[in-house]
Amino acid sequence: MKSTEQEKKYFINPYTNLKDIRKYGSLTIEKGRGIYVYDENNNKYIEGLAGLWCVALGFNNKRLIKAANKQFNLLPNYHSFTGKVPLTTLKLSEELVKISPKSLTKVLYANSGSESNDTAIKMAWYYQNALGRTKKKKIISRYRGYHGVTIMSGSLTGMDYAHKGFDMPRDFVVHTDSPHYYKDSLSQESSREFVNRLLKNLENLIIKEGAENIAAMIIEPIQGAGGVIIPPDNYLKGVQKLLKKNAILLIVDEVICGFGRTGNMFGCDTFKIKPDMMVIAKGLSSGYVPISALLINEEIYETISDFSSINNVFGHGYTYSGHPVAAAVALETIKIFKDENIIGHVKEISEKFNTKMEQLNVHSIVGNARSIGLIGAIELVQNKNNKTYFDPKIGIGSRIVKNAQKNGLIVRALQGDIVALCPPLIINSKEVDILFNKFNKSIKDTEVELNTERLM
């Protein structure tokens, strides 16, 4: 039986038009090496999005594979409930605290960013209840933010495609502006003026909802799936100042930005903010095994610790929280980051990556090319002068994705006519050249199509 037949018969593709996939089939990937993956017909592709923003160390890192095998033989499974914990999980926790922002001192594990963001909200509520602030239930999130797909984390997500048909978002979430300067700035509005306007909008939202009713705000340092939206200077610092003034917790979702993506270990380091809680996943194990974590500060921990004593138990956790094999792979990932100076490599190679990204602005359909570290995106427009976007029926982002695939490159189209790049962090200088040669050709191929169809 061919894989396409298996798929039609048994498999449901996430984030896919299920009708179309039955008609056209999907790209079936069989193996990976370095920054490349290979389909079942042995066609070779640069994985330009590192899987789903996560395979930082490439697709066949022998040390990670060895670490998993070793732990499978030593202790393939154990839990962290009722006062027990695998030794490897304890070691990982110590290492995570060492590399994380200094304010964070304790770790609670889950299996995905969705689960850990879900956990972060429960912790915010638990903490506020412990302090007698029982009205503090609302959570501020942002439009274009992506925080997962559970009922909780899906409600936090600020994109309609994650809500339609699922009865989300729920009413405990309120959304505020995305810091998308290219698209949302007013005519002649400077970056500073744009930031001030967004901060004023946030302040007004807090006043409207009542600070006494708001438990926390969740943010990504860079909004990844929402379009690789890099915040203007002082925006995140301004957000943190407002939250602190109103006793609202700051939860930073580092699921995409964490582990070197922005040129520092965490986006918090890049933008110089201090979270009360921080969520990590994806790069934590280089995507090799499911694992995520929520890190919290000491004050929150001591508060919930006292509260759990009153309640006789801290009633939260997952069967696979801190799974020993996942912990072993994550621990080895951190060691590789140190041994091979991955952060130093990203800082060095990102200079070339960012220059290549900037050069994409020469294309007639690229309105804005933006990047930081080893993550970037192009925003596609029909007319650069007045930022006129394409008719959605044209499917401009999907056209580039399809042409890129023909050229041996996997990229991802995002909502809003945006195409993202986020290669494995191990990419070298020659591979950066190859990637952008393929990407430039794919954009040119798309421009030729549009001209042929008289859509330009």
Order of alpha helices (4+ residues) and beta strands (2+ residues): alpha-alpha-beta-beta-beta-alpha-alpha-alpha-beta-alpha-beta-alpha-beta-alpha-alpha-beta-alpha-beta-alpha-beta-beta-alpha-alpha-alpha-beta-beta-alpha-beta-beta-beta-alpha
